[in-house]
Amino acid sequence: MGRYCKRSRGLSTIVTSVMMLSGVAILGTGVVAWSNSNLSTEQQVLNTKLSTSVNKIKESLVIENVWFNLTPPRFVNITMNNVGTIGLNVTEIQLGNSTTTHQITQKNDPVLPGQPISYQINYDWQNNATVQVLIKTARDNFFKAEDAP
């Protein structure tokens, strides 16, 4: 009778364990890198939103004087002062009464803190009608005053 020998040619337990651990380590490193990237992006978005909100709160504009020219052509002169702690940009001025609204788009005029600025706007106002002045800034803040000629 001949001798019968059975030889096994499979991978050993140690080699397969090392291969699986290497695969898990590579996948884990990829997942950690991806999550850090997402976290960094979200943190940047939150920082931008916070900065925008804080700057919007720091913005403050006082409409100091509104006067109306009595002789034709009629116009309104508006003087305002930035009493906030940061600069702002005036983007729109609205003049209106109970029946009409006159909207003037500004060219993003910068106003530094403590700096007054005046606008002369052609507006055919009505005698004894209250005129509402609404100032809009680039950060979508609105400042309002009412006056009567």
Helices and strands as residue ranges (DSSP letters): H 13-58, E 61-68, E 75-82, E 88-96, E 101-111, E 116-122, E 131-137, E 142-147
